[in-house]
Amino acid sequence: MKKIKEVLQERILVLDGAMGTMLQRYKFQEEDFRGERFKDWEHPLQGNNDLLSLTQPHAIAEVHRKYFAAGADIVETNTFSSTTIAMADYYMEDLVYELNYESARIAKEVADEFTQKDPDKPRFVAGSIGPTNKTASMSPDVNDPGFRAVSFNELRIAYKQQVEALLDGGADLLLVETIFDTLNAKAALFAIEEVKEERNIDVPIMVSGTITDASGRTLSGQTAEAFLISISHIPILSVGFNCALGANQLVPHLEVLSSRTEHAISAHPNAGLPNAFGEYDETPEQMATQIKEYVEKGLVNIVGGCCGTTPEHISAIAKLVKQYDPRELPTVDE
């Protein structure tokens, strides 16, 4: 099978859309999240989407299958919150290895199924590594600006555990995404480098930040260029942005990245901005029209969807990008 670096030279790759948006369609209730195994768990579990990899694995596989069928080259594992830090909300820290391992295994099984059907279009699994629900750069207490809810070392340990399990489960690459605090991301990247060194392996890394508002900065205050510089000491496959904004609001920030890096550029925006009910109204056609600007300007190598996007959105994006060349990359030396 071709390596992802080779495929990136040939065409724009399509990332999947939102897992959460798809899972909402199942209307799972508390007992569905619990399944038989966790029926006596002392704490509420509804909303713990990552747990569904253990209690509703067929639904997770089905979502991956729908995204691949829509034209995705890469699907993300259902592990956005699968760290001990985030799972503490459900008192499920001890399940973290299993959550990551099983999520990666399910996604890899579906990816292999599609690759076998069409070997000319290899399918890849990206281990999704979310930002956790704590920030290492800022205090959650307005009265104590020096206080931190989590340390760099605590994040590093949690991320390392997640990375090991994702790789053991079969992830082809790792996606550190929705980065609102670059210090958290640095802990994740440090942990990945540790695992690579210990196992003597190389694994492609995608890094995706989040611009939180019209100021063009991440939550911890960095501009797109500052964010890029902060992570540029790590050997990565791609850098980009996801979430928070719709496709058209990301254009200026992608232009900044594209003009300043030799890495591939990725973008997986939301389906517009949420309405008053927190729902996303942008249609697949509207989103594809906006993403057309990315490809016409030669800004991206990998494109997909975040909140509110569905296989229909990914299908529209996949049809569009087929007609365009990817942003030019330096030749791969292998």
C-alpha positions as semicolon CSV with decimal commas, in nm:
position;residue;x (nm);y (nm);z (nm)
1;M;0,000;0,000;0,000
2;K;0,124;0,347;-0,084
3;K;0,234;0,563;0,205
4;I;0,028;0,870;0,278
5;K;0,322;1,098;0,189
6;E;0,323;0,955;-0,164
7;V;-0,053;0,992;-0,209
8;L;-0,033;1,354;-0,091
9;Q;0,194;1,431;-0,387
10;E;-0,072;1,304;-0,627
11;R;-0,401;1,449;-0,508
12;I;-0,594;1,634;-0,242
13;L;-0,691;1,389;0,031
14;V;-1,035;1,394;0,189
15;L;-1,078;1,364;0,565
16;D;-1,406;1,247;0,714
17;G;-1,676;1,463;0,876
18;A;-1,818;1,483;1,227
19;M;-1,856;1,168;1,436
20;G;-2,079;1,339;1,696
21;T;-2,319;1,473;1,435
22;M;-2,363;1,123;1,295
23;L;-2,407;0,960;1,635
24;Q;-2,688;1,205;1,717
25;R;-2,888;1,037;1,438
26;Y;-2,898;0,716;1,642
27;K;-3,071;0,894;1,932
28;F;-2,887;0,676;2,183
29;Q;-3,022;0,692;2,539
30;E;-2,847;0,630;2,871
31;E;-2,898;0,251;2,847
32;D;-2,745;0,245;2,497
33;F;-2,432;0,419;2,623
34;R;-2,413;0,175;2,915
35;G;-2,474;-0,146;2,724
36;E;-2,468;-0,467;2,923
37;R;-2,115;-0,415;3,048
38;F;-2,171;-0,081;3,222
39;K;-2,536;-0,119;3,320
40;D;-2,452;-0,081;3,690
41;W;-2,201;0,207;3,652
42;E;-2,256;0,453;3,936
43;H;-2,232;0,767;3,722
44;P;-2,433;0,891;3,419
45;L;-2,270;0,793;3,088
46;Q;-2,495;0,951;2,825
47;G;-2,289;1,189;2,612
48;N;-1,967;0,988;2,643
49;N;-1,944;0,925;2,268
50;D;-1,603;0,759;2,291
51;L;-1,753;0,487;2,511
52;L;-1,976;0,382;2,220
53;S;-1,669;0,215;2,065
54;L;-1,713;-0,044;2,341
55;T;-2,091;-0,050;2,383
56;Q;-2,214;0,023;2,026
57;P;-1,918;-0,077;1,805
58;H;-2,143;-0,153;1,506
59;A;-2,266;0,207;1,502
60;I;-1,908;0,340;1,507
61;A;-1,807;0,104;1,223
62;E;-2,115;0,209;1,027
63;V;-2,025;0,580;1,058
64;H;-1,672;0,510;0,931
65;R;-1,817;0,304;0,647
66;K;-2,048;0,588;0,543
67;Y;-1,761;0,837;0,532
68;F;-1,540;0,607;0,326
69;A;-1,832;0,539;0,090
70;A;-1,878;0,916;0,055
71;G;-1,519;0,947;-0,070
72;A;-1,306;1,000;0,241
73;D;-0,943;0,886;0,222
74;I;-0,890;0,924;0,598
75;V;-1,125;0,859;0,889
76;E;-1,060;0,969;1,245
77;T;-1,088;0,729;1,536
78;N;-1,368;0,787;1,786
79;T;-1,119;0,898;2,053
80;F;-1,145;1,277;2,076
81;S;-1,187;1,259;2,455
82;S;-1,007;0,931;2,524
83;T;-0,750;1,055;2,774
84;T;-0,747;0,999;3,149
85;I;-0,792;1,377;3,189
86;A;-1,114;1,397;2,986
87;M;-1,248;1,057;3,098
88;A;-1,226;1,163;3,462
89;D;-1,566;1,329;3,405
90;Y;-1,714;0,977;3,380
91;Y;-1,477;0,809;3,629
92;M;-1,349;0,597;3,341
93;E;-0,976;0,671;3,353
94;D;-0,896;0,300;3,375
95;L;-1,065;0,234;3,038
96;V;-0,848;0,471;2,835
97;Y;-0,619;0,212;2,680
98;E;-0,911;-0,006;2,576
99;L;-1,112;0,289;2,438
100;N;-0,826;0,397;2,212
101;Y;-0,726;0,046;2,110
102;E;-1,079;-0,062;2,018
103;S;-1,160;0,264;1,837
104;A;-0,847;0,232;1,624
105;R;-0,912;-0,137;1,559
106;I;-1,270;-0,073;1,442
107;A;-1,162;0,210;1,209
108;K;-0,869;0,008;1,070
109;E;-1,092;-0,291;0,997
110;V;-1,328;-0,072;0,791
111;A;-1,037;0,105;0,620
112;D;-0,883;-0,227;0,515
113;E;-1,219;-0,342;0,382
114;F;-1,235;-0,037;0,150
115;T;-0,868;-0,053;0,049
116;Q;-0,910;-0,417;-0,056
117;K;-1,206;-0,324;-0,275
118;D;-1,012;-0,043;-0,443
119;P;-0,633;-0,075;-0,393
120;D;-0,575;0,236;-0,608
121;K;-0,743;0,444;-0,338
122;P;-0,580;0,338;-0,010
123;R;-0,775;0,434;0,303
124;F;-0,606;0,557;0,618
125;V;-0,692;0,583;0,987
126;A;-0,599;0,894;1,184
127;G;-0,584;0,852;1,560
128;S;-0,783;1,147;1,692
129;I;-0,613;1,324;1,983
130;G;-0,831;1,600;2,127
131;P;-0,720;1,894;2,342
132;T;-0,865;1,758;2,671
133;N;-1,099;1,973;2,880
134;K;-0,818;2,150;3,065
135;T;-0,568;2,414;2,959
136;A;-0,203;2,429;3,062
137;S;-0,157;2,795;2,964
138;M;-0,440;2,970;3,142
139;S;-0,601;2,973;3,482
140;P;-0,962;2,858;3,510
141;D;-0,989;3,078;3,820
142;V;-1,023;3,450;3,750
143;N;-0,917;3,527;4,109
144;D;-0,595;3,325;4,082
145;P;-0,422;3,390;3,748
146;G;-0,123;3,177;3,846
147;F;-0,330;2,863;3,906
148;R;-0,325;2,581;3,650
149;A;-0,574;2,292;3,643
150;V;-0,323;2,065;3,469
151;S;0,054;2,051;3,422
152;F;0,258;1,983;3,110
153;N;0,378;1,657;3,262
154;E;0,026;1,538;3,347
155;L;-0,077;1,606;2,988
156;R;0,233;1,431;2,850
157;I;0,162;1,116;3,051
158;A;-0,205;1,111;2,950
159;Y;-0,127;1,167;2,582
160;K;0,145;0,902;2,583
161;Q;-0,101;0,641;2,706
162;Q;-0,346;0,744;2,434
163;V;-0,083;0,738;2,158
164;E;0,045;0,390;2,252
165;A;-0,306;0,245;2,243
166;L;-0,398;0,416;1,913
167;L;-0,086;0,275;1,747
168;D;-0,141;-0,071;1,898
169;G;-0,496;-0,065;1,758
170;G;-0,374;0,008;1,406
171;A;-0,382;0,387;1,352
172;D;-0,177;0,484;1,043
173;L;-0,120;0,842;1,153
174;L;-0,192;1,066;1,450
175;L;-0,405;1,381;1,441
176;V;-0,352;1,631;1,723
177;E;-0,662;1,841;1,664
178;T;-0,885;2,125;1,778
179;I;-0,585;2,283;1,951
180;F;-0,695;2,585;2,153
181;D;-0,383;2,585;2,373
182;T;-0,050;2,523;2,203
183;L;0,107;2,412;2,531
184;N;-0,139;2,120;2,546
185;A;-0,048;2,037;2,186
186;K;0,323;2,050;2,267
187;A;0,263;1,795;2,544
188;A;0,089;1,568;2,292
189;L;0,366;1,612;2,035
190;F;0,633;1,550;2,300
191;A;0,454;1,228;2,401
192;I;0,436;1,115;2,037
193;E;0,809;1,175;1,990
194;E;0,877;0,971;2,307
195;V;0,673;0,678;2,176
196;K;0,838;0,698;1,832
197;E;1,181;0,687;1,994
198;E;1,096;0,403;2,233
199;R;0,944;0,191;1,955
200;N;1,192;0,299;1,689
201;I;0,911;0,385;1,449
202;D;0,812;0,678;1,235
203;V;0,447;0,782;1,230
204;P;0,297;1,069;1,029
205;I;0,157;1,348;1,247
206;M;-0,118;1,592;1,154
207;V;-0,150;1,905;1,368
208;S;-0,470;2,109;1,356
209;G;-0,534;2,424;1,556
210;T;-0,852;2,618;1,622
211;I;-0,902;2,988;1,558
212;T;-1,172;3,072;1,809
213;D;-1,308;3,404;1,684
214;A;-1,279;3,692;1,439
215;S;-0,958;3,814;1,605
216;G;-0,779;3,535;1,419
217;R;-0,621;3,392;1,733
218;T;-0,633;3,065;1,922
219;L;-0,790;3,069;2,269
220;S;-0,445;3,095;2,425
221;G;-0,381;3,407;2,216
222;Q;-0,167;3,297;1,922
223;T;-0,200;3,411;1,563
224;A;-0,183;3,152;1,284
225;E;0,184;3,231;1,222
226;A;0,278;3,212;1,591
227;F;0,098;2,878;1,619
228;L;0,294;2,746;1,321
229;I;0,628;2,862;1,462
230;S;0,546;2,705;1,802
231;I;0,512;2,356;1,657
232;S;0,765;2,379;1,373
233;H;1,043;2,198;1,563
234;I;0,846;1,871;1,534
235;P;0,864;1,661;1,214
236;I;0,501;1,671;1,104
237;L;0,306;1,564;0,796
238;S;0,057;1,850;0,794
239;V;-0,053;2,161;0,976
240;G;-0,392;2,326;0,953
241;F;-0,710;2,438;1,124
242;N;-1,042;2,282;1,218
243;C;-1,364;2,359;1,404
244;A;-1,478;2,694;1,551
245;L;-1,528;2,870;1,216
246;G;-1,702;2,793;0,889
247;A;-1,507;2,731;0,570
248;N;-1,495;3,086;0,436
249;Q;-1,370;3,239;0,765
250;L;-1,068;3,006;0,758
251;V;-0,932;3,130;0,424
252;P;-0,702;3,411;0,550
253;H;-0,553;3,183;0,818
254;L;-0,487;2,904;0,567
255;E;-0,320;3,160;0,340
256;V;-0,083;3,252;0,624
257;L;0,009;2,886;0,684
258;S;0,038;2,804;0,314
259;S;0,285;3,086;0,250
260;R;0,505;2,999;0,546
261;T;0,540;2,620;0,562
262;E;0,673;2,330;0,359
263;H;0,432;2,091;0,531
264;A;0,102;1,980;0,384
265;I;-0,193;2,201;0,479
266;S;-0,516;2,059;0,619
267;A;-0,855;2,215;0,686
268;H;-1,169;2,063;0,831
269;P;-1,408;2,348;0,911
270;N;-1,754;2,335;1,063
271;A;-2,066;2,343;0,846
272;G;-2,087;2,718;0,901
273;L;-2,151;2,873;1,241
274;P;-2,410;2,724;1,480
275;N;-2,759;2,871;1,489
276;A;-2,947;2,972;1,808
277;F;-3,014;2,604;1,884
278;G;-2,648;2,503;1,844
279;E;-2,722;2,329;1,514
280;Y;-2,543;2,370;1,182
281;D;-2,748;2,474;0,881
282;E;-2,492;2,488;0,601
283;T;-2,581;2,245;0,322
284;P;-2,324;2,021;0,150
285;E;-2,352;2,240;-0,163
286;Q;-2,295;2,563;0,032
287;M;-1,994;2,418;0,208
288;A;-1,841;2,281;-0,112
289;T;-1,883;2,622;-0,278
290;Q;-1,683;2,782;0,003
291;I;-1,414;2,515;-0,004
292;K;-1,377;2,580;-0,376
293;E;-1,183;2,892;-0,277
294;Y;-0,926;2,673;-0,095
295;V;-0,858;2,459;-0,399
296;E;-0,871;2,739;-0,655
297;K;-0,605;2,924;-0,456
298;G;-0,400;2,604;-0,409
299;L;-0,409;2,632;-0,030
300;V;-0,477;2,274;0,084
301;N;-0,359;1,914;0,064
302;I;-0,613;1,759;0,301
303;V;-0,970;1,878;0,346
304;G;-1,271;1,749;0,539
305;G;-1,539;1,856;0,785
306;C;-1,583;1,918;1,156
307;C;-1,900;1,997;1,358
308;G;-2,225;1,963;1,170
309;T;-2,077;1,784;0,869
310;T;-2,213;1,453;0,740
311;P;-2,129;1,200;0,466
312;E;-2,333;1,422;0,231
313;H;-2,095;1,713;0,302
314;I;-1,791;1,490;0,253
315;S;-1,932;1,355;-0,074
316;A;-1,977;1,710;-0,208
317;I;-1,623;1,801;-0,100
318;A;-1,474;1,482;-0,250
319;K;-1,642;1,548;-0,587
320;L;-1,511;1,904;-0,587
321;V;-1,147;1,836;-0,498
322;K;-1,113;1,564;-0,763
323;Q;-1,105;1,843;-1,019
324;Y;-0,810;2,027;-0,862
325;D;-0,441;1,970;-0,805
326;P;-0,313;1,967;-0,449
327;R;-0,102;2,250;-0,311
328;E;0,253;2,184;-0,425
329;L;0,479;2,013;-0,173
330;P;0,856;1,971;-0,167
331;T;0,952;1,634;-0,319
332;V;0,950;1,344;-0,075
333;D;1,297;1,208;0,003
334;E;1,258;0,841;0,087
